[in-house]
Amino acid sequence: MSEITQTKDNFWLYVGCTVATLLIVIAVVKQSENEKFAPIKQQLEEETAQMNIRVLN
């Protein structure tokens, strides 16, 4: 009789690595979007601050 060696199934390891990779990619893309739109957000905040000036008599 021949012996059959069983190899460990790495399915969940592959799934975990894929999910972790996708989460990292999403985080990097989100961070780059925040950096790209930061000057626009700052400009909008400045405009809002200028519009909120109250005139006192």
ROLO-379041 format. One line per field, with one value per residue (C-alpha): residue number from 1; x, y, z. Coordinates in pm, whole numbers. Example, Ala and Ser with C-alpha at 12.3 -4.5 7.8 and 13.67 -1.06 7.14 Angstrom:
2
k (1 / 2)
east (1230 / 1367)
north (-450 / -106)
up (780 / 714)
***
This chain:
57
k (1 / 2 / 3 / 4 / 5 / 6 / 7 / 8 / 9 / 10 / 11 / 12 / 13 / 14 / 15 / 16 / 17 / 18 / 19 / 20 / 21 / 22 / 23 / 24 / 25 / 26 / 27 / 28 / 29 / 30 / 31 / 32 / 33 / 34 / 35 / 36 / 37 / 38 / 39 / 40 / 41 / 42 / 43 / 44 / 45 / 46 / 47 / 48 / 49 / 50 / 51 / 52 / 53 / 54 / 55 / 56 / 57)
east (0 / 114 / 95 / -96 / 36 / -219 / -121 / -263 / -537 / -439 / -774 / -849 / -495 / -543 / -882 / -738 / -444 / -672 / -907 / -615 / -466 / -797 / -840 / -489 / -549 / -879 / -711 / -428 / -670 / -887 / -583 / -463 / -810 / -806 / -465 / -573 / -883 / -734 / -666 / -1021 / -1163 / -949 / -1070 / -1433 / -1380 / -1223 / -1513 / -1760 / -1573 / -1584 / -1957 / -2025 / -1916 / -2185 / -2248 / -2291 / -2436)
north (0 / 351 / 628 / 939 / 1257 / 1526 / 1885 / 2163 / 2362 / 2728 / 2857 / 3073 / 3206 / 3321 / 3473 / 3658 / 3793 / 3906 / 4088 / 4253 / 4365 / 4512 / 4701 / 4846 / 4954 / 5121 / 5303 / 5430 / 5553 / 5726 / 5897 / 6022 / 6163 / 6349 / 6497 / 6594 / 6781 / 6938 / 7280 / 7293 / 7207 / 7478 / 7733 / 7641 / 7679 / 8022 / 8132 / 8009 / 8200 / 8517 / 8477 / 8442 / 8794 / 8968 / 9338 / 9512 / 9863)
up (0 / -70 / 180 / 82 / 238 / 302 / 250 / 461 / 290 / 272 / 147 / 453 / 452 / 92 / 174 / 473 / 275 / -7 / 233 / 413 / 81 / -33 / 294 / 266 / -95 / -1 / 290 / 68 / -199 / 61 / 214 / -125 / -197 / 136 / 56 / -296 / -183 / 131 / -34 / -168 / 175 / 335 / 80 / 145 / 521 / 470 / 251 / 512 / 782 / 573 / 509 / 884 / 971 / 1171 / 1129 / 1462 / 1487)
***
